[in-house]
């Protein structure tokens, strides 16, 4: 698959499936593959293996490879599989090579979590990783402090297909999109459906989603509304999912994955709790609120 094909997929929805665990807390490949199969079957355009909703930072390197395998098996060629990579530059490069060997289509680099990372050096990290990766790369930008020049330099790398922009600095995003080569990387809303209208208004295309694990029809409806510039329709759909997304933001986003995994379990597929330091389970009140919401859908 060419980098232009990956760019096209990024203009749609990048779904991030959960990772299922068995009763002993180990990765459950069969159920994980089933989660990926369901998301692919819903028509999601790009599927991210071991992203943040897949608990990337709670997985060992060997477990990340298990998730890659489950993703490729579950998706079964129906849509691109973008394998999440990260940590040290050497580890990330090795993950990219492994993902390529396992049949992934692209890779997405998590932003370095080193507390001493300098903004321009993080751009160097992404660009160097793009040089080393045998697959097109999506750069996941979550931190503040970058300049327009940083974003332009990132977007201009020939092996970077997209920038998953996951901060609320819309002024930076708007200026970066205007300054970057329109034939370069695609700027994608990295803050899911709730922020997608605002990001689309300044020129971003596509968005990421954890909601696709349980209600992909709403994600697809938001995308379709934004593609026809019908912001009123998009807002009407967002009103239906507002409680879901607000529950995810509790505890400084500590419940982000928890809400998704519990929703999948309530819907009939047991995927286990979230690993520490995420919130393992919802408290009873929030779970009841989630159950009521899912029933209303």
Secondary structure, DSSP 8 states (H G I E B T S, - for coil): --HHHHHHHHTSEEEE----B-TTS-B-HHHHHHHHHHHHHTT-SEEEET-GGGTGGGS-HHHHHHHHHHHHHHHTTSSEEEEEE-SSHHHHHHHHHHHHHHT-SEEEE-----TT--HHHHHHHHHHHHHH-SSEEEEEE--S---HHHHHHHHT-TTEEEEEE-SS-HHHHHHHHHHS-TTS-EEEE-SHHHHHHHHHHTT---EEESTHHHHHHHHHHHHHHHHTT-HHHHHHHHHHHHHHHHHHTHHHHTTHHHHHHHHHHHTT-------TTS-SS--HHHHHHHHHHHHH-
